[in-house]
Amino acid sequence: MGEQLENNIVPNDKIKLAAISAFGLEAIVKRELNDIGFQDVTADNGWMYFDAGIQDIPKANINLRCADRVMLIMGQFEAYSFEELFDKTYELNWENWIDKDGKFTVKGKSIKSKLYSTPDCQAIVKKAVSKKLCEHYDVEWMPETGAEYTILISIHKDVATVSIDTTGAREGLFKRGYREKSTEAPLKETMAAALVKLSYWNKDRILYDPLCGSGTIAIEAALIGRNIAPGLNRTFASMGWKAVKDEYWKNAKIEARKNIDFDADIKIYASDINPKAIKIAQENAIEAGVDDCIEFFVKDVNKIIEPMCPYGILITNPPYGDRIGEVEEIQKIHKKLGRVFGKDRTWSCYVITSVETFEKDFGRKADRKRKLFNGDVRVDYYQYYGERPSKE
């Protein structure tokens, strides 16, 4: 980050937040933040920093589609020794956020820094926060029986960033709440939303996923088309914080519900060879409230003869494989996609895969190839731009 943050909370409810994204999605998360209403967003190593008010903690968590979580920045400072780390962490205004019975855990990471031992850094931060809170509440120890606060100490090139996770350590923003069931190796909801956002799809065009699995891409597209905020029906860690008032959450949800476009006529199709996967996808779509936007059906991708119409958008996540038989079967799928959709120049095709032979299999060099990470797996997002339909 260009300039260091102040070592305390800015007065008058002004705070600094950061949205964390997966590698390769920084630009799209920054655009999302701008669309929500946050300006002057600064990106640094997958963190998008922005100024906000306390009432914006619910707003960001409820509305962000492609970020992993929203962090409250407590402070940022240089730390070359454990004593320096302790003292500067102690100086931060923890009492403004953590209640007398607050349960706080510390996670950490250190990259290219003198303080390279992550466990030691975590212990020092925990000790500093405990001392500050015990002195403030005039107690000998913190009971830690109340609301949860997950503190992150992140040190990069000797600059420490101390923050609290407002989303929830166990359930990042990808946990929308609609996907109680899923198929093997599911795509995270945040990544699926990003794939749609990175495409030319809009609610007026046909979208098709011929390898839909549990339906995540189709459902995220429907949520985007209807402008349904992804976090409307889930809980967040900061809902239990006294500083983030209940009325802030209520107001953010009211505003999000007002923005839903119930009249959008959305046409999304999704198929899979596995009837069980289709049943799960249908149940997930019902849970997400977008089942009227998507037509799910059982279909072997290898038996698709031609596109269902011109000017469609294909977005899909084919299976990855390591064994010889699996790789050959997957390459067969890639070739089929190329023969059916790749040769129809009215169709735009977007495929995410870790298989390096994809372009050769598909039969065309991608118009753009974007490097991403699906969890810990390094993948490429191959983008083929088809002709645009006329406005008529």
N, C-alpha and C positions, 0 to 999 in steps of 0.2 A: 504494500500500500504506500502511496506517495508520501503523505505526511502522517505522523503518529497521532493517535487519538489522545484526548485528555484522559487523565488517570481517574476520573470520577464521572458519575452521572451528570449530564448537563441539567441545570435547574429548570423549573417550570415545565416539568414532564417531557422535556426534550431528550431524546435518547438516540443512540446509534444502534442500528440493527444490521444484520448481514444474512443474506440468503446464500446457502451453500448449494452448489450444483455439482453434478458429475462432470468429469473432464469432457470438454467439447461442447457443453451446453451453456457456457457462460453468456454468450451473446443473446441467446433466446430467453434466458432467465432475466437478464438485464432489460430486454424489451418488455417482458411481462411486468416487471416492476414499474417501468414507465407507463404502461397501459393502466395499471392499477392506480397510478397517481403519484408515484415516488420519482423524484427527479434527482439529478446530480448523483447518479449511481456510479460508484468506483469499483472496478473489478481488480482482484488480486488473488492469484492462485486458487481459483474456484470459489472465492468468496466475493459476493457482491454487496458492498457496504452502502448504506443509505441512511439519511437523517429521518427521524420519525417522532411520533408522540406515543405515549403508552397505549392509546387506543388503536394504534396501528399494528400492535402485536396480533390481535385477532384478525384484523383485515388482511395482513400478509399471509398468515397461516391458512385462513379459509380460502383465499383466492389463488394462491400460487399453484400452478399445475406441474411445472418442470423442475422446481427446486427440491432438494432433499430435506432441508429443514431451515428454520429461522432462528438465528442466534442473537441474543442480547449482548452487545459488546460492553463489558464492564470497564476495560481499559487496555491500553497497549503501551509497552515500554521496553527499553533495552534491559537485558538481564544477563550479566556475565558471571554471576556467582549465585549460590543458593541463598546467601544472606540478602542480596539485592532482590531476588525473586520473592522472598518472604516479605521484606519491608514494603515493596511496591504493591504486592497483592493485598497486604494488610491495610494499606492506605485507601483502597477502593471502598465505595459506599455499599457494602453488602447488606447492611441493616435496612436499606431502602427497599430491598427485594425479599430477602429470606426471613420468614417469620420465626418466632421464638421456638416453635416446634418443627421447623422446616427440616426435611431430610435431604441432605446434600451429599452427592458423590462427586468425585473428581476423575475425569478422564484426561488423557494427554497424548501429545506427540511432539517430537523434537527432530528437526531436520537441519543439518549443517550448522550446529550451534555448540558452544562450549558446554552448555548444560545438556548433555546428550542422553542422560539416563531418565527415561520417561517415568518409571516408578518413583524415583527420587523427586522429580518435579511435581508429580501428583501429590506426594506426601507433604511436600513443603507448602503447596497451595492449600491443601486441606487444613494443615496446621495454622496457617495464617488466617484463613476464613474463620475457623473455629475460635481462635483467640479474639478476633474482632467482634464476633457475634456474642461470645460469652461476656466480654466487657460491656457491650451495648445493653444486653438484657440482664446484666448483673447476675449471672449464674456461673456455676463451676464447670458445667458441661451441657452440651446441647442434646436434648432427648431424641431428636430426629424421628419423630412419630407422625409428622404432618405431611404437608404437600411436598412433592418431589422437585428437586432442583439439580440438574446435571450440569456441573461446571466443566468447561473444557479449557485446559492450558495448552496452547499451541505455540511452539517456539520455532521460528524460521530465521536462520542467519542472525541469531542472538536477539531477535525482536520477539517479545512475548505478547501474545494476544490472549486475554482472559475473557471468557464469555459464558453465558448461561443458555442452555438449550430451551427455547420456549415451546418447541414442538413436542418433544418427548423422546427420550433416548431409545426406548424400545420400539417405538413406532414412528418412523419418519413420515414425511408428507406423502410418500407413495402409498401409505395405508389409507385408502379412501373409505374403506368400510364395506364396500359392496362385494368384494371378492372373498367370500368365506371359503369357497372351494376353488381349486385351480388344478391345471394339468401339470405334468413334469416340466421343470425348467421354465417357469412362467416369466414373461417380460414384466419388469416393474411398471406400475401405472405411470410414474413420472417419466420414464423413458418412452413409453408408448405415446403419451401426450406430446412429448418432444418430437417424435417421429412425424406425428400429424402436423405439428406446428412448423416443421421444417419442409413440409411438402406444399404443393400448390392447391391442396384441397380446401374448399370452403363449403358451406352448408347448401349451396346451390348445385353442387356437382356429385356424381355418383362416386362412392368409395367402395372398394372391394378388397377383402383379405381372404385369400383362398387357403390359408394355413392358420386359421384363427385360434386354435387351441381353446383356452378358456375365455376368449373374446375380448381381451384387454384393449387391443388397438381399436376395434370397432366401438367399444363402449366409451373409451376416452374421446374418440372423434365425435360421438353423439353428445357427450357432455360439453365439448367445445362448441359444436353447432348450436346447441340449445343455450349456451352460455350459463351452464349450471356450475357454480363454484364447487371445486372438488372436495373442499373440507366442510361442507355444510352439515354432514351427518356423522361427524366423528368428534372425538374428544382430543384435547391437547393438554400437555403438562401444565402450561401457564393458566389453564382454567381454574386451577387450585390456588393460584397466587393472589393474595389480598390486594397487591398493587395493581393487578389487572382486573378491574371491576367487572362484575357480571353484566352491567349495562353496556360495557364496551363490546362484549361478545354478542349480546342481544342486538345491538345496533348494527354490527357488522353483518349479522345473519339476515336482518331485515333488508338491509341494502342489497345483499347478494341475491335474495329472493326476488326483489323488485327487478333485477337485471336479467332474470331468466326469460328466454324467448320461447314461450310455449307454442307459438304459431308457426315456427320454422318447419318447413316441409323437408325433412331430411331422409335421404335414401342411402342407406348403408347395407351392404351385403357381406356376409361372412360365412365361410364353409370350412369343413374339416373332414378328413376321412373317418375320424373316430366319432361314433354316435354319442359316446359317453361325454366327450369333450363338448359337443354341441349342446347337450343337455345342461352341462355346467355353465356354458356361456349364456344360455337362455336365462338360467336362474340368476346369474350375475347381472345381466341386463335389467331384469325385473327389479332386483335389489337396488340398482343404480337409478331406476326410474326412467330408463330410455329404451325399454323393450319395443315401444311403438316406432322407434327410429331404425331398427335393425332387423333384417331378415336373415335368420340363421338356417343353414341347411347342410345335410351330409353330402359330401362330394369328394371324390378322389381327385386331387389336383392333376394327376396324370391323365385323367379322362376329360379334362376341359378341352373343348374343340375350338372355341372362339370367344372373344369378349362378348359380354351381354349387351353392349351398346358402345357407341363411340364416345370419345372424350371423357373416359373414366380415369379414376385415380386408383392405382394399386399400391397398397402399403402392407408389407408382410414381413414376418420374422420366421424364415424357414428353420428347420432343426439343424443343429450343428452335430458333428460326429467325429470320432477318433478312429474307430475300427474301419478296416478296408471295405467291408460290406456296407457299412453305414455311409461312408464317404461316397461310394459309387451311387447309392440310392439318392443321396442328397444332390449330387451333381446331376442326376437324372431329373430331379425336380427343377433345378436351376435352368436346365436346357428347355424344359417344358414351358416355364415362364417366359423364356426368351422367344420361343417359337410362337406362342399364342399372344402375349401382350407386348413383347419387345418389338415385334415386326409391325404392330399396329401403331403407326406414328401419332394417332390421336390420343393414345393412352400415355399417361405419365406413370412411371414405375419407381417405387422406392422400396429397397430391400436392405435389411440389416442382417449381416452374417459375419462369421469369423472365418469362413472358407475363402482362402486367398485366390482360388481359381474361379471365383464367381463370374467376373467379366468374360472370361474365356468360355465358360459354360453358357452364359446368357447370350453370347454372340455379339455383344456390343460393348465398347468402352463407355463407361458412365460419363454423363455430362459433368457430374461432380461426385467426388468420393470424400466423405467426411469421417474422420477417425473419432470413435466413441468408445466408451466402456460400458458394457452391460454387466453390472456387478463387477466382478474381477476379471471378466473376459474382455480382451481387446477385440473390438469389432469394427467393421466399416459399414457406413450407410451409403449405399449406391443409389444415386439419383439420376433418373432418366426423364428429361423434360419432353412431354408430348406437345402436340399442337394445342393452342388455346381455342375453345369454342367461340364462335362469333357472339357478340352481344345480343343479336337477334335470337 
